Amino acid sequence: MTAANSAPPTIDIQHQAERQRFVAAVDGAEGVLGYHNEGRLMVISHTDVPAAIGGRGIAGQLVQAALEHARSEGWTVRPDCSYAAAWVKRHPEYASLLG
């Protein structure tokens, strides 16, 4: 039996630094979070998860991976993407990264 409020399964997320994006490959489709740096500021520009793999918490995991990466680098973050901005508001433990 599965709990109704169980956390989504962890998705393998790859950081493609040379392309400034995080990618989650699931069932033959890719969810992507794109960003760029302005000095030590990570600007999250977009998240895109195709409908075929939507509803699994993939976008949230992409945002979390990006924020954890920024934290490990000592960067601040500006979520220009509306989804990422809303996600950060729901997760105040990342508020200290906002710049």
C-alpha positions as a Markdown table, in Angstrom:
| # | Residue | x | y | z |
|---|---|---|---|---|
| 1 | Met | 0.0 | 0.0 | 0.0 |
| 2 | Thr | 1.3 | 3.5 | -0.9 |
| 3 | Ala | 0.8 | 6.5 | 1.3 |
| 4 | Ala | -1.3 | 9.2 | -0.5 |
| 5 | Asn | 1.1 | 12.0 | 0.6 |
| 6 | Ser | 4.4 | 10.1 | -0.1 |
| 7 | Ala | 7.3 | 12.1 | -1.5 |
| 8 | Pro | 7.9 | 11.7 | -5.2 |
| 9 | Pro | 10.6 | 9.2 | -6.1 |
| 10 | Thr | 14.1 | 10.7 | -6.5 |
| 11 | Ile | 14.9 | 11.4 | -10.1 |
| 12 | Asp | 18.5 | 11.3 | -11.4 |
| 13 | Ile | 19.3 | 14.9 | -12.3 |
| 14 | Gln | 22.4 | 15.8 | -14.3 |
| 15 | His | 24.0 | 19.2 | -14.1 |
| 16 | Gln | 25.2 | 20.2 | -17.6 |
| 17 | Ala | 27.4 | 23.1 | -16.5 |
| 18 | Glu | 28.6 | 23.9 | -20.1 |
| 19 | Arg | 25.0 | 24.3 | -21.2 |
| 20 | Gln | 24.0 | 26.0 | -17.9 |
| 21 | Arg | 21.1 | 23.6 | -17.2 |
| 22 | Phe | 19.9 | 20.8 | -15.1 |
| 23 | Val | 18.3 | 17.8 | -16.8 |
| 24 | Ala | 16.1 | 15.0 | -15.6 |
| 25 | Ala | 15.6 | 12.2 | -18.2 |
| 26 | Val | 12.5 | 10.2 | -17.4 |
| 27 | Asp | 10.7 | 7.7 | -19.6 |
| 28 | Gly | 12.4 | 9.0 | -22.7 |
| 29 | Ala | 11.6 | 12.6 | -22.1 |
| 30 | Glu | 13.7 | 15.4 | -20.5 |
| 31 | Gly | 12.7 | 17.9 | -17.9 |
| 32 | Val | 15.0 | 21.0 | -18.0 |
| 33 | Leu | 15.9 | 23.9 | -15.7 |
| 34 | Gly | 17.9 | 26.6 | -17.5 |
| 35 | Tyr | 20.0 | 29.3 | -15.8 |
| 36 | His | 22.8 | 31.7 | -16.4 |
| 37 | Asn | 25.3 | 33.4 | -14.1 |
| 38 | Glu | 25.8 | 37.1 | -13.6 |
| 39 | Gly | 29.0 | 36.9 | -11.5 |
| 40 | Arg | 28.2 | 34.9 | -8.4 |
| 41 | Leu | 24.4 | 35.2 | -9.0 |
| 42 | Met | 22.5 | 32.2 | -10.6 |
| 43 | Val | 19.6 | 33.5 | -12.5 |
| 44 | Ile | 17.0 | 30.7 | -13.1 |
| 45 | Ser | 15.4 | 31.5 | -16.4 |
| 46 | His | 13.0 | 28.6 | -17.0 |
| 47 | Thr | 11.8 | 25.2 | -16.1 |
| 48 | Asp | 10.3 | 22.9 | -18.7 |
| 49 | Val | 8.8 | 19.5 | -18.0 |
| 50 | Pro | 6.8 | 17.9 | -20.8 |
| 51 | Ala | 3.2 | 16.9 | -20.1 |
| 52 | Ala | 4.2 | 13.3 | -20.7 |
| 53 | Ile | 6.2 | 13.2 | -17.5 |
| 54 | Gly | 4.4 | 16.0 | -15.6 |
| 55 | Gly | 2.8 | 15.6 | -12.2 |
| 56 | Arg | 5.7 | 13.6 | -10.7 |
| 57 | Gly | 7.5 | 16.4 | -8.9 |
| 58 | Ile | 10.2 | 16.7 | -11.5 |
| 59 | Ala | 10.2 | 20.5 | -11.8 |
| 60 | Gly | 10.5 | 20.8 | -8.0 |
| 61 | Gln | 13.4 | 18.4 | -7.9 |
| 62 | Leu | 15.1 | 20.4 | -10.7 |
| 63 | Val | 14.7 | 23.6 | -8.8 |
| 64 | Gln | 16.0 | 22.0 | -5.6 |
| 65 | Ala | 19.1 | 20.6 | -7.4 |
| 66 | Ala | 19.9 | 24.0 | -8.8 |
| 67 | Leu | 19.5 | 25.7 | -5.4 |
| 68 | Glu | 21.7 | 23.1 | -3.8 |
| 69 | His | 24.3 | 23.6 | -6.5 |
| 70 | Ala | 24.2 | 27.4 | -5.9 |
| 71 | Arg | 24.5 | 26.9 | -2.2 |
| 72 | Ser | 27.6 | 24.6 | -2.7 |
| 73 | Glu | 29.2 | 27.3 | -4.9 |
| 74 | Gly | 28.4 | 30.1 | -2.5 |
| 75 | Trp | 26.2 | 31.8 | -5.1 |
| 76 | Thr | 23.0 | 33.8 | -4.6 |
| 77 | Val | 19.9 | 33.0 | -6.7 |
| 78 | Arg | 17.4 | 35.0 | -8.6 |
| 79 | Pro | 14.4 | 32.9 | -9.7 |
| 80 | Asp | 13.2 | 34.7 | -12.8 |
| 81 | Cys | 11.1 | 31.6 | -13.7 |
| 82 | Ser | 7.7 | 31.9 | -12.1 |
| 83 | Tyr | 7.7 | 28.2 | -11.1 |
| 84 | Ala | 11.1 | 28.5 | -9.4 |
| 85 | Ala | 10.0 | 31.6 | -7.6 |
| 86 | Ala | 6.8 | 30.0 | -6.3 |
| 87 | Trp | 8.8 | 26.9 | -5.3 |
| 88 | Val | 11.3 | 28.9 | -3.2 |
| 89 | Lys | 8.4 | 30.7 | -1.5 |
| 90 | Arg | 7.0 | 27.3 | -0.4 |
| 91 | His | 10.5 | 26.2 | 0.8 |
| 92 | Pro | 11.7 | 28.9 | 3.2 |
| 93 | Glu | 14.8 | 26.9 | 4.0 |
| 94 | Tyr | 16.2 | 28.3 | 0.7 |
| 95 | Ala | 15.3 | 31.9 | 1.3 |
| 96 | Ser | 18.8 | 32.8 | 2.4 |
| 97 | Leu | 20.0 | 32.1 | -1.1 |
| 98 | Leu | 17.9 | 34.8 | -2.7 |
| 99 | Gly | 19.9 | 37.7 | -3.9 |
